[in-house]
Amino acid sequence: MNITPRHLNRATLDRQMLLRRECLDLHEAVRRLGLLQAQEPATPYIALWNRLEPFEPEQLDTAFADGSVVKSSLIRITLHALHADDYSTVYTAMLPSLRASRLGDRRFMESGLTSEEVDGLVPALVEFLERPHTSKEIDGFLSERLGEVNSRAWWALRTFAPLHRAPTGGPWSFHANQTAYVAAQATAQPPTHEEAVRKLFIRYLGAFGPASLRDFEQFTLLRRPVVKAAVQDLARELVTLEGPDGVTLFDVRGGRLPPDDLDVAPRLLPMWDNILLAYADRSRVIPEEYRGLVIRRNGNVLPTLLVDGYVAGVWRPVEGGIEASAFHELGEETWNGLAAEAAELVGFLAGREPGVYGNYSNWWRDLPVHTVRRLPS
């Protein structure tokens, strides 16, 4: 079966619950979405607001507080929120890469520590973090065992030790500038690395498929031999499709492929929304001419206007509403749809953080926009 770019766009929107808001239990939604980008504390909340009807932010507060949804640095060493039941699989799949990213780094190798010394600290650290502690407290704990202060020990361990971020309060459960950590719950029978990569690939396709090997590699930064071995082992569980330019795409059996002519309501996506970063070929959602405008030089990914399933501009809160900056001309019906979304978003933010993402306003100075409107109006 040949899949067009627009088919891929609609499949992504369907699996990421952006064709329409869906009535799902929070935990079921988080599992279906795979992982929620959580680099900014507000982002998983706004992501779920875009996808669920109804969604009350207190639901996610409770899930973070009781540990049924956890926040960790796993994929691409950036913070993601995921269902606690999925943590062991994702952590095991990513552990070799997470270790290599730190223990093979020049900054660690110049610290005077050996890999064996740092690995030997893990059991005691996990025991220490049976209850939450701040980074400063953890540094002190590690220094006692090393006999000196060595900042690279914690720098490495916070990346690959089995830890979660612990909620610290604030409008979105986690303060951006105040961090605490707690040990992950041990799993009775954790999967092998090979099993975990296979499970992660299936989860990825369920949330983002159909997709190519390059897409999965980009999403996880796993090495090609590891990915190819997983796909070969999963051959009987997958279907293959021909994508644009003859690219081989993989999908789970029974994966939904909605018609490519479905109408899609506008959305106001958060910073770093998953659909903007889940693929090597990001033209699935971001027109190529807008990619550099939305994904900035330092890796920031701006909050975007999604129009007909594609990025069409960016947004930010301003006094009394939302400032929407469109990269090309939009019709009045589209603006009306964006205004309705903005009115709902302003109400959603009002009880939490009306000026969310305010620290990133410097990126708006150089955006070549077509139209700027204050919404709702």
SEVOVEX-467867 format. One record per residue (C-alpha): x, z, y; residue number from 1. Coordinates in steps of 0.1 Angstrom, whole numbers, plus 5000, padded with zeros to 4 digits. Example, Ala and Ser with C-alpha at 12.3 -4.5 7.8 and 13.67 -1.06 7.14 Angstrom:
BEGIN
+------+------+------+------+
|    x |    z |    y | resi |
+------+------+------+------+
| 5123 | 5078 | 4955 |    1 |
| 5137 | 5071 | 4989 |    2 |
+------+------+------+------+
This chain:
BEGIN
+------+------+------+------+
|    x |    z |    y | resi |
+------+------+------+------+
| 5000 | 5000 | 5000 |    1 |
| 5013 | 4990 | 5034 |    2 |
| 5010 | 5017 | 5061 |    3 |
| 5009 | 5007 | 5098 |    4 |
| 5023 | 5029 | 5126 |    5 |
| 4988 | 5037 | 5137 |    6 |
| 4978 | 5048 | 5102 |    7 |
| 5008 | 5072 | 5103 |    8 |
| 4997 | 5085 | 5136 |    9 |
| 4962 | 5093 | 5123 |   10 |
| 4975 | 5108 | 5091 |   11 |
| 4997 | 5131 | 5111 |   12 |
| 4969 | 5142 | 5134 |   13 |
| 4946 | 5148 | 5104 |   14 |
| 4971 | 5170 | 5085 |   15 |
| 4981 | 5188 | 5116 |   16 |
| 4944 | 5195 | 5125 |   17 |
| 4945 | 5174 | 5157 |   18 |
| 4918 | 5149 | 5149 |   19 |
| 4893 | 5177 | 5155 |   20 |
| 4894 | 5214 | 5157 |   21 |
| 4887 | 5229 | 5123 |   22 |
| 4870 | 5261 | 5112 |   23 |
| 4895 | 5277 | 5089 |   24 |
| 4908 | 5312 | 5082 |   25 |
| 4940 | 5318 | 5102 |   26 |
| 4961 | 5323 | 5071 |   27 |
| 4948 | 5292 | 5055 |   28 |
| 4955 | 5272 | 5086 |   29 |
| 4991 | 5285 | 5089 |   30 |
| 4998 | 5276 | 5053 |   31 |
| 4983 | 5241 | 5058 |   32 |
| 5004 | 5235 | 5089 |   33 |
| 5036 | 5244 | 5070 |   34 |
| 5055 | 5261 | 5098 |   35 |
| 5046 | 5267 | 5134 |   36 |
| 5074 | 5263 | 5160 |   37 |
| 5078 | 5296 | 5177 |   38 |
| 5109 | 5293 | 5199 |   39 |
| 5087 | 5304 | 5228 |   40 |
| 5065 | 5334 | 5219 |   41 |
| 5034 | 5316 | 5233 |   42 |
| 5038 | 5284 | 5213 |   43 |
| 5022 | 5293 | 5180 |   44 |
| 4993 | 5308 | 5198 |   45 |
| 4987 | 5276 | 5219 |   46 |
| 4993 | 5255 | 5188 |   47 |
| 4966 | 5272 | 5169 |   48 |
| 4942 | 5272 | 5199 |   49 |
| 4946 | 5234 | 5198 |   50 |
| 4937 | 5232 | 5161 |   51 |
| 4911 | 5259 | 5153 |   52 |
| 4875 | 5266 | 5164 |   53 |
| 4871 | 5294 | 5169 |   54 |
| 4905 | 5309 | 5174 |   55 |
| 4911 | 5344 | 5189 |   56 |
| 4947 | 5353 | 5198 |   57 |
| 4941 | 5388 | 5184 |   58 |
| 4940 | 5372 | 5149 |   59 |
| 4976 | 5361 | 5152 |   60 |
| 4986 | 5395 | 5168 |   61 |
| 4972 | 5412 | 5137 |   62 |
| 4989 | 5388 | 5113 |   63 |
| 5023 | 5393 | 5129 |   64 |
| 5018 | 5431 | 5130 |   65 |
| 5008 | 5434 | 5094 |   66 |
| 5035 | 5409 | 5082 |   67 |
| 5011 | 5384 | 5067 |   68 |
| 5026 | 5358 | 5091 |   69 |
| 5063 | 5362 | 5098 |   70 |
| 5087 | 5347 | 5124 |   71 |
| 5122 | 5338 | 5113 |   72 |
| 5151 | 5313 | 5121 |   73 |
| 5149 | 5290 | 5092 |   74 |
| 5144 | 5253 | 5099 |   75 |
| 5171 | 5238 | 5122 |   76 |
| 5180 | 5275 | 5129 |   77 |
| 5151 | 5277 | 5153 |   78 |
| 5123 | 5302 | 5153 |   79 |
| 5092 | 5293 | 5132 |   80 |
| 5062 | 5312 | 5122 |   81 |
| 5050 | 5308 | 5086 |   82 |
| 5028 | 5325 | 5060 |   83 |
| 5047 | 5354 | 5044 |   84 |
| 5040 | 5340 | 5009 |   85 |
| 5059 | 5308 | 5019 |   86 |
| 5090 | 5327 | 5033 |   87 |
| 5109 | 5330 | 5000 |   88 |
| 5106 | 5293 | 4993 |   89 |
| 5117 | 5282 | 5027 |   90 |
| 5145 | 5308 | 5030 |   91 |
| 5159 | 5299 | 4995 |   92 |
| 5158 | 5262 | 5003 |   93 |
| 5176 | 5266 | 5036 |   94 |
| 5200 | 5294 | 5027 |   95 |
| 5231 | 5272 | 5018 |   96 |
| 5227 | 5253 | 5051 |   97 |
| 5221 | 5285 | 5071 |   98 |
| 5253 | 5301 | 5057 |   99 |
| 5274 | 5269 | 5062 |  100 |
| 5262 | 5266 | 5098 |  101 |
| 5277 | 5300 | 5106 |  102 |
| 5305 | 5307 | 5081 |  103 |
| 5319 | 5272 | 5085 |  104 |
| 5318 | 5274 | 5123 |  105 |
| 5351 | 5277 | 5142 |  106 |
| 5337 | 5306 | 5162 |  107 |
| 5332 | 5326 | 5130 |  108 |
| 5365 | 5315 | 5114 |  109 |
| 5384 | 5327 | 5145 |  110 |
| 5367 | 5362 | 5142 |  111 |
| 5391 | 5375 | 5116 |  112 |
| 5363 | 5381 | 5092 |  113 |
| 5360 | 5365 | 5057 |  114 |
| 5329 | 5351 | 5042 |  115 |
| 5331 | 5378 | 5015 |  116 |
| 5332 | 5406 | 5040 |  117 |
| 5301 | 5393 | 5057 |  118 |
| 5283 | 5387 | 5025 |  119 |
| 5291 | 5422 | 5014 |  120 |
| 5273 | 5436 | 5044 |  121 |
| 5240 | 5420 | 5035 |  122 |
| 5227 | 5447 | 5010 |  123 |
| 5233 | 5476 | 5034 |  124 |
| 5219 | 5456 | 5063 |  125 |
| 5187 | 5449 | 5044 |  126 |
| 5184 | 5486 | 5036 |  127 |
| 5190 | 5496 | 5072 |  128 |
| 5163 | 5472 | 5084 |  129 |
| 5136 | 5486 | 5062 |  130 |
| 5122 | 5495 | 5096 |  131 |
| 5128 | 5475 | 5128 |  132 |
| 5160 | 5478 | 5149 |  133 |
| 5172 | 5461 | 5180 |  134 |
| 5203 | 5438 | 5180 |  135 |
| 5222 | 5465 | 5199 |  136 |
| 5214 | 5490 | 5171 |  137 |
| 5223 | 5465 | 5144 |  138 |
| 5257 | 5458 | 5161 |  139 |
| 5264 | 5495 | 5161 |  140 |
| 5255 | 5498 | 5124 |  141 |
| 5278 | 5469 | 5114 |  142 |
| 5306 | 5482 | 5135 |  143 |
| 5306 | 5515 | 5117 |  144 |
| 5311 | 5496 | 5084 |  145 |
| 5337 | 5472 | 5097 |  146 |
| 5356 | 5499 | 5116 |  147 |
| 5355 | 5479 | 5148 |  148 |
| 5331 | 5459 | 5170 |  149 |
| 5330 | 5423 | 5158 |  150 |
| 5301 | 5404 | 5175 |  151 |
| 5305 | 5375 | 5151 |  152 |
| 5294 | 5396 | 5121 |  153 |
| 5258 | 5400 | 5135 |  154 |
| 5260 | 5365 | 5150 |  155 |
| 5264 | 5351 | 5114 |  156 |
| 5241 | 5375 | 5096 |  157 |
| 5211 | 5371 | 5119 |  158 |
| 5211 | 5335 | 5109 |  159 |
| 5213 | 5337 | 5071 |  160 |
| 5204 | 5373 | 5060 |  161 |
| 5168 | 5377 | 5048 |  162 |
| 5153 | 5389 | 5081 |  163 |
| 5123 | 5385 | 5102 |  164 |
| 5118 | 5390 | 5139 |  165 |
| 5098 | 5423 | 5144 |  166 |
| 5070 | 5422 | 5170 |  167 |
| 5080 | 5439 | 5202 |  168 |
| 5048 | 5437 | 5222 |  169 |
| 5041 | 5416 | 5253 |  170 |
| 5013 | 5390 | 5257 |  171 |
| 5023 | 5370 | 5226 |  172 |
| 5036 | 5398 | 5202 |  173 |
| 5072 | 5390 | 5210 |  174 |
| 5091 | 5395 | 5242 |  175 |
| 5113 | 5365 | 5250 |  176 |
| 5142 | 5387 | 5261 |  177 |
| 5138 | 5417 | 5238 |  178 |
| 5144 | 5412 | 5201 |  179 |
| 5141 | 5434 | 5170 |  180 |
| 5146 | 5426 | 5134 |  181 |
| 5132 | 5438 | 5101 |  182 |
| 5141 | 5430 | 5065 |  183 |
| 5120 | 5404 | 5046 |  184 |
| 5101 | 5417 | 5017 |  185 |
| 5120 | 5410 | 4984 |  186 |
| 5104 | 5386 | 4960 |  187 |
| 5102 | 5396 | 4923 |  188 |
| 5112 | 5361 | 4910 |  189 |
| 5126 | 5340 | 4938 |  190 |
| 5129 | 5303 | 4931 |  191 |
| 5163 | 5286 | 4925 |  192 |
| 5176 | 5265 | 4953 |  193 |
| 5166 | 5233 | 4936 |  194 |
| 5131 | 5246 | 4929 |  195 |
| 5128 | 5258 | 4965 |  196 |
| 5138 | 5224 | 4980 |  197 |
| 5112 | 5207 | 4958 |  198 |
| 5085 | 5231 | 4968 |  199 |
| 5095 | 5227 | 5005 |  200 |
| 5093 | 5189 | 5002 |  201 |
| 5058 | 5191 | 4988 |  202 |
| 5048 | 5215 | 5015 |  203 |
| 5063 | 5192 | 5041 |  204 |
| 5044 | 5162 | 5029 |  205 |
| 5012 | 5181 | 5027 |  206 |
| 5016 | 5191 | 5064 |  207 |
| 5033 | 5160 | 5078 |  208 |
| 5032 | 5131 | 5052 |  209 |
| 5035 | 5103 | 5045 |  210 |
| 5071 | 5106 | 5054 |  211 |
| 5105 | 5091 | 5046 |  212 |
| 5136 | 5109 | 5033 |  213 |
| 5151 | 5106 | 5068 |  214 |
| 5121 | 5123 | 5082 |  215 |
| 5125 | 5153 | 5059 |  216 |
| 5162 | 5154 | 5065 |  217 |
| 5156 | 5154 | 5103 |  218 |
| 5130 | 5182 | 5099 |  219 |
| 5152 | 5204 | 5078 |  220 |
| 5188 | 5192 | 5084 |  221 |
| 5193 | 5193 | 5046 |  222 |
| 5220 | 5170 | 5032 |  223 |
| 5209 | 5136 | 5018 |  224 |
| 5222 | 5144 | 4982 |  225 |
| 5201 | 5176 | 4981 |  226 |
| 5170 | 5157 | 4993 |  227 |
| 5175 | 5127 | 4970 |  228 |
| 5178 | 5150 | 4940 |  229 |
| 5146 | 5168 | 4949 |  230 |
| 5127 | 5135 | 4952 |  231 |
| 5140 | 5122 | 4919 |  232 |
| 5128 | 5154 | 4902 |  233 |
| 5094 | 5151 | 4918 |  234 |
| 5089 | 5114 | 4910 |  235 |
| 5058 | 5120 | 4889 |  236 |
| 5042 | 5141 | 4915 |  237 |
| 5046 | 5118 | 4944 |  238 |
| 5033 | 5084 | 4955 |  239 |
| 5053 | 5058 | 4974 |  240 |
| 5041 | 5037 | 5002 |  241 |
| 5056 | 5009 | 5023 |  242 |
| 5058 | 5019 | 5059 |  243 |
| 5066 | 5000 | 5091 |  244 |
| 5097 | 4977 | 5087 |  245 |
| 5096 | 4982 | 5050 |  246 |
| 5106 | 5019 | 5051 |  247 |
| 5098 | 5037 | 5018 |  248 |
| 5074 | 5066 | 5025 |  249 |
| 5065 | 5094 | 5001 |  250 |
| 5033 | 5114 | 4999 |  251 |
| 5015 | 5139 | 4978 |  252 |
| 4990 | 5126 | 4954 |  253 |
| 4956 | 5126 | 4970 |  254 |
| 4971 | 5129 | 5005 |  255 |
| 4945 | 5119 | 5030 |  256 |
| 4950 | 5086 | 5050 |  257 |
| 4922 | 5084 | 5076 |  258 |
| 4912 | 5051 | 5092 |  259 |
| 4934 | 5040 | 5120 |  260 |
| 4905 | 5033 | 5144 |  261 |
| 4893 | 5069 | 5147 |  262 |
| 4887 | 5082 | 5182 |  263 |
| 4908 | 5113 | 5191 |  264 |
| 4900 | 5137 | 5219 |  265 |
| 4928 | 5146 | 5243 |  266 |
| 4949 | 5177 | 5237 |  267 |
| 4973 | 5199 | 5257 |  268 |
| 5000 | 5207 | 5232 |  269 |
| 5025 | 5236 | 5236 |  270 |
| 5062 | 5234 | 5241 |  271 |
| 5080 | 5223 | 5209 |  272 |
| 5048 | 5214 | 5191 |  273 |
| 5055 | 5206 | 5154 |  274 |
| 5043 | 5170 | 5155 |  275 |
| 5069 | 5162 | 5182 |  276 |
| 5099 | 5173 | 5160 |  277 |
| 5088 | 5167 | 5124 |  278 |
| 5102 | 5131 | 5120 |  279 |
| 5133 | 5111 | 5124 |  280 |
| 5111 | 5083 | 5138 |  281 |
| 5093 | 5101 | 5166 |  282 |
| 5075 | 5070 | 5178 |  283 |
| 5048 | 5081 | 5153 |  284 |
| 5036 | 5104 | 5182 |  285 |
| 5059 | 5098 | 5211 |  286 |
| 5062 | 5063 | 5226 |  287 |
| 5099 | 5055 | 5227 |  288 |
| 5100 | 5051 | 5265 |  289 |
| 5088 | 5087 | 5269 |  290 |
| 5110 | 5104 | 5243 |  291 |
| 5138 | 5113 | 5267 |  292 |
| 5112 | 5126 | 5292 |  293 |
| 5096 | 5150 | 5268 |  294 |
| 5126 | 5161 | 5246 |  295 |
| 5152 | 5172 | 5272 |  296 |
| 5189 | 5171 | 5271 |  297 |
| 5193 | 5207 | 5260 |  298 |
| 5167 | 5205 | 5233 |  299 |
| 5137 | 5218 | 5253 |  300 |
| 5105 | 5200 | 5244 |  301 |
| 5080 | 5201 | 5272 |  302 |
| 5042 | 5209 | 5268 |  303 |
| 5026 | 5175 | 5265 |  304 |
| 4993 | 5156 | 5271 |  305 |
| 4982 | 5140 | 5239 |  306 |
| 4959 | 5110 | 5246 |  307 |
| 4945 | 5089 | 5218 |  308 |
| 4970 | 5107 | 5195 |  309 |
| 5001 | 5098 | 5215 |  310 |
| 5021 | 5116 | 5242 |  311 |
| 5010 | 5104 | 5276 |  312 |
| 5024 | 5130 | 5299 |  313 |
| 5032 | 5167 | 5304 |  314 |
| 5014 | 5197 | 5317 |  315 |
| 5022 | 5231 | 5333 |  316 |
| 5002 | 5260 | 5347 |  317 |
| 4997 | 5262 | 5384 |  318 |
| 4977 | 5285 | 5406 |  319 |
| 4940 | 5280 | 5397 |  320 |
| 4945 | 5255 | 5369 |  321 |
| 4967 | 5231 | 5350 |  322 |
| 4989 | 5204 | 5366 |  323 |
| 4988 | 5173 | 5344 |  324 |
| 5014 | 5146 | 5350 |  325 |
| 5006 | 5113 | 5333 |  326 |
| 5034 | 5088 | 5325 |  327 |
| 5009 | 5058 | 5328 |  328 |
| 4975 | 5051 | 5341 |  329 |
| 4946 | 5069 | 5324 |  330 |
| 4910 | 5062 | 5326 |  331 |
| 4884 | 5085 | 5342 |  332 |
| 4869 | 5093 | 5308 |  333 |
| 4903 | 5105 | 5296 |  334 |
| 4908 | 5126 | 5327 |  335 |
| 4874 | 5142 | 5322 |  336 |
| 4884 | 5150 | 5286 |  337 |
| 4917 | 5165 | 5298 |  338 |
| 4899 | 5185 | 5325 |  339 |
| 4876 | 5200 | 5299 |  340 |
| 4906 | 5210 | 5277 |  341 |
| 4924 | 5224 | 5308 |  342 |
| 4894 | 5246 | 5317 |  343 |
| 4894 | 5260 | 5282 |  344 |
| 4931 | 5265 | 5282 |  345 |
| 4930 | 5283 | 5316 |  346 |
| 4905 | 5307 | 5301 |  347 |
| 4926 | 5312 | 5270 |  348 |
| 4957 | 5320 | 5290 |  349 |
| 4940 | 5342 | 5315 |  350 |
| 4940 | 5373 | 5293 |  351 |
| 4976 | 5368 | 5282 |  352 |
| 5000 | 5349 | 5305 |  353 |
| 4984 | 5325 | 5330 |  354 |
| 5019 | 5313 | 5341 |  355 |
| 5031 | 5305 | 5306 |  356 |
| 5063 | 5284 | 5304 |  357 |
| 5071 | 5291 | 5340 |  358 |
| 5108 | 5294 | 5333 |  359 |
| 5110 | 5257 | 5325 |  360 |
| 5095 | 5243 | 5357 |  361 |
| 5129 | 5228 | 5367 |  362 |
| 5123 | 5199 | 5344 |  363 |
| 5094 | 5186 | 5365 |  364 |
| 5117 | 5176 | 5394 |  365 |
| 5130 | 5144 | 5379 |  366 |
| 5100 | 5131 | 5359 |  367 |
| 5089 | 5096 | 5368 |  368 |
| 5052 | 5102 | 5366 |  369 |
| 5024 | 5077 | 5374 |  370 |
| 4997 | 5102 | 5383 |  371 |
| 4995 | 5140 | 5389 |  372 |
| 4963 | 5159 | 5389 |  373 |
| 4953 | 5195 | 5391 |  374 |
| 4928 | 5203 | 5363 |  375 |
| 4900 | 5212 | 5361 |  376 |
| 4888 | 5197 | 5393 |  377 |
+------+------+------+------+
